[in-house]
Amino acid sequence: MLKDDLPGRIAESQNLRDVYTPMLPYPSIGPFLAYQFTIDLNYSDILRATEMDFVVPGPGALDGISKCFAGAGDVDPADVIRMVSGWPKIT
């Protein structure tokens, strides 16, 4: 991560997706952990991105969505969260 200047790239990020995406290729960092790190970094002075534009459902959210929205079919779980939360846009 240091060789790739990931900290510098994160510091220049304008949104959460730009923080999340470059973390994914590293060993032992999957979607859940990359999102958790992204949100944690957003609590710092390094980032000030809105959390209303990007979400990655973790295992608990996926389990809850499958129970509460059993008929959702092929709808992306992140879109279910956006719809329920009243987010203005679905990306």
Backbone bond lengths (Angstrom), bond angles and torsions (degrees), N, CA, C in turn:
res aa  C-N    CA-C-N  psi(-1)  N-CA   C-N-CA  omega(-1)  CA-C   N-CA-C  phi
1 M - - - 1.450 - - 1.533 110.60 -
2 L 1.327 116.38 -40.31 1.455 119.23 178.84 1.522 111.16 -68.84
3 K 1.332 116.84 -40.61 1.467 120.19 178.11 1.523 111.57 -61.75
4 D 1.321 116.67 -31.82 1.471 121.99 -179.84 1.523 112.35 -87.36
5 D 1.334 117.07 1.99 1.469 122.85 -176.36 1.524 112.49 54.35
6 L 1.324 115.72 39.44 1.465 119.41 178.11 1.526 112.00 -58.49
7 P 1.342 119.89 -42.29 1.476 118.29 177.80 1.528 112.71 -58.26
8 G 1.318 117.38 -40.90 1.459 120.10 178.39 1.511 112.33 -66.17
9 R 1.316 116.30 -40.87 1.470 120.52 178.24 1.525 110.76 -64.65
10 I 1.325 115.97 -39.33 1.465 119.19 178.36 1.523 110.77 -64.81
11 A 1.323 116.04 -43.24 1.465 120.26 -179.24 1.522 112.15 -60.76
12 E 1.320 117.44 -28.10 1.464 121.57 179.75 1.523 113.11 -89.63
13 S 1.313 117.85 -4.53 1.463 121.83 -176.02 1.520 111.34 -66.34
14 Q 1.317 114.24 145.17 1.462 121.11 179.42 1.522 112.71 -104.38
15 N 1.335 116.81 -12.99 1.461 119.28 -179.15 1.529 109.23 -150.86
16 L 1.304 116.07 168.62 1.461 121.14 -175.26 1.517 112.89 -67.99
17 R 1.301 117.79 -34.21 1.467 120.12 179.08 1.534 110.26 -61.66
18 D 1.323 117.10 -36.73 1.463 121.02 179.81 1.528 112.51 -72.07
19 V 1.312 117.59 -16.63 1.464 121.88 173.76 1.529 108.86 -87.88
20 Y 1.302 116.18 -45.00 1.469 123.72 -175.77 1.533 112.95 -64.45
21 T 1.307 116.94 -51.15 1.470 122.16 -171.22 1.529 114.16 -57.98
22 P 1.334 120.35 -45.18 1.464 118.31 -178.46 1.527 113.92 -70.16
23 M 1.316 118.55 -14.02 1.471 120.52 178.42 1.522 112.25 -79.16
24 L 1.308 117.64 -26.68 1.462 121.98 -172.67 1.529 115.70 -58.07
25 P 1.326 120.68 -37.50 1.468 119.11 -176.69 1.533 115.27 -71.12
26 Y 1.320 117.89 -13.30 1.465 119.36 -175.12 1.522 111.25 -76.52
27 P 1.334 116.11 144.15 1.471 120.14 179.99 1.534 111.62 -57.21
28 S 1.309 114.99 141.38 1.469 123.89 176.13 1.521 114.02 71.34
29 I 1.320 118.24 5.77 1.468 120.10 176.71 1.517 107.55 -115.46
30 G 1.314 115.33 105.57 1.455 120.98 176.56 1.515 110.13 -98.90
31 P 1.313 117.07 -171.72 1.466 121.05 -178.06 1.529 114.02 -56.85
32 F 1.326 117.43 -43.21 1.464 119.32 -177.08 1.523 111.43 -65.59
33 L 1.322 117.55 -49.56 1.460 121.05 -177.35 1.534 111.13 -67.19
34 A 1.320 117.21 -39.56 1.463 119.76 177.92 1.526 110.71 -61.01
35 Y 1.331 116.96 -39.96 1.466 119.92 178.68 1.524 110.81 -68.34
36 Q 1.320 117.08 -41.23 1.470 119.95 178.86 1.530 110.50 -61.87
37 F 1.319 116.99 -44.69 1.468 120.34 176.93 1.528 110.47 -61.22
38 T 1.320 116.64 -40.98 1.464 121.02 179.76 1.521 110.69 -60.65
39 I 1.319 116.87 -47.47 1.460 120.34 179.85 1.526 110.58 -65.16
40 D 1.324 117.20 -41.12 1.467 120.31 177.70 1.531 110.92 -60.67
41 L 1.320 117.24 -44.12 1.460 120.24 178.24 1.523 111.60 -63.94
42 N 1.308 116.68 -31.69 1.464 120.26 179.27 1.525 111.63 -68.86
43 Y 1.314 118.15 -21.91 1.467 120.80 176.10 1.523 111.73 -76.85
44 S 1.331 117.22 -12.68 1.459 121.49 -178.07 1.534 110.37 -85.98
45 D 1.317 115.26 179.79 1.463 120.52 175.59 1.521 112.25 -79.95
46 I 1.340 117.33 -6.72 1.463 121.42 -178.29 1.524 110.87 -70.08
47 L 1.323 116.47 -42.70 1.460 121.94 -176.67 1.516 110.63 -120.84
48 R 1.298 115.20 154.47 1.456 121.60 172.21 1.521 108.79 -144.55
49 A 1.324 115.41 51.40 1.461 121.10 -178.22 1.527 109.61 -86.84
50 T 1.304 115.91 154.16 1.454 119.77 175.67 1.526 109.31 -77.78
51 E 1.301 115.91 140.97 1.460 120.93 177.15 1.526 111.17 -89.72
52 M 1.308 117.34 5.21 1.455 121.39 -177.95 1.530 113.05 -88.22
53 D 1.320 117.84 -5.45 1.463 120.00 -176.34 1.519 114.61 -105.61
54 F 1.324 117.46 -11.94 1.458 119.50 -172.70 1.517 109.95 -148.98
55 V 1.330 116.06 129.90 1.464 121.20 178.44 1.526 109.06 -144.01
56 V 1.320 115.42 141.93 1.461 122.14 173.54 1.526 106.15 -126.94
57 P 1.327 117.95 106.41 1.458 120.31 -178.72 1.527 111.60 -63.96
58 G 1.312 115.57 132.97 1.461 121.15 176.25 1.521 110.91 -86.25
59 P 1.319 116.63 -176.75 1.468 120.97 -177.19 1.531 113.34 -58.52
60 G 1.315 117.75 -40.42 1.470 120.08 179.57 1.514 112.27 -66.26
61 A 1.318 116.12 -42.21 1.468 120.15 178.18 1.522 110.77 -64.93
62 L 1.322 116.46 -41.94 1.469 119.52 179.16 1.524 111.10 -62.31
63 D 1.321 116.30 -40.28 1.467 120.37 178.34 1.530 110.41 -64.46
64 G 1.326 116.35 -46.18 1.466 120.24 179.78 1.519 112.31 -63.68
65 I 1.314 116.77 -41.75 1.469 120.48 179.10 1.518 110.40 -63.04
66 S 1.334 117.06 -41.32 1.473 119.05 -179.66 1.520 111.39 -65.63
67 K 1.327 118.03 -29.38 1.464 121.25 178.73 1.520 111.96 -80.88
68 C 1.316 116.94 -41.81 1.466 120.68 -175.89 1.525 113.61 -83.05
69 F 1.322 116.13 -26.82 1.461 120.69 -176.51 1.527 109.66 -126.74
70 A 1.309 115.63 56.18 1.466 121.27 -175.87 1.522 111.99 -59.80
71 G 1.306 117.89 -27.86 1.456 121.32 -178.92 1.511 113.56 -92.37
72 A 1.323 118.20 14.08 1.469 121.19 -176.33 1.527 112.80 -71.12
73 G 1.312 117.04 -15.42 1.467 120.04 177.25 1.503 113.20 61.00
74 D 1.313 116.30 -125.46 1.460 122.21 -176.12 1.527 113.60 -92.11
75 V 1.321 117.15 13.71 1.466 119.84 179.62 1.524 108.80 -67.53
76 D 1.326 116.24 131.80 1.463 122.34 178.95 1.531 108.85 -61.14
77 P 1.333 118.41 128.13 1.471 120.63 178.87 1.528 113.32 -54.81
78 A 1.321 118.50 -33.59 1.468 120.34 176.45 1.525 110.34 -63.70
79 D 1.333 117.28 -36.04 1.465 120.61 177.27 1.524 111.10 -68.81
80 V 1.331 117.88 -34.61 1.469 120.91 175.82 1.526 109.00 -61.54
81 I 1.328 117.26 -45.22 1.469 120.29 178.65 1.520 110.30 -61.18
82 R 1.321 117.19 -43.26 1.467 120.03 179.30 1.530 111.61 -62.06
83 M 1.330 116.16 -44.18 1.468 119.69 -178.86 1.523 111.50 -64.37
84 V 1.321 116.60 -45.33 1.464 120.81 -178.90 1.526 110.99 -66.90
85 S 1.320 116.14 -34.60 1.461 120.94 -178.43 1.515 113.11 -80.57
86 G 1.328 116.38 -10.78 1.451 120.19 -179.39 1.519 113.43 75.74
87 W 1.331 116.24 23.90 1.461 119.58 178.14 1.510 109.47 -60.95
88 P 1.308 117.84 142.48 1.461 120.25 -174.90 1.507 116.23 -70.92
89 K 1.331 118.49 -22.73 1.459 118.11 -178.89 1.523 111.12 -138.79
90 I 1.303 114.71 150.78 1.449 122.05 175.33 1.521 106.39 -113.20
91 T 1.342 116.18 123.56 1.469 119.75 -178.28 1.491 111.03 -103.83
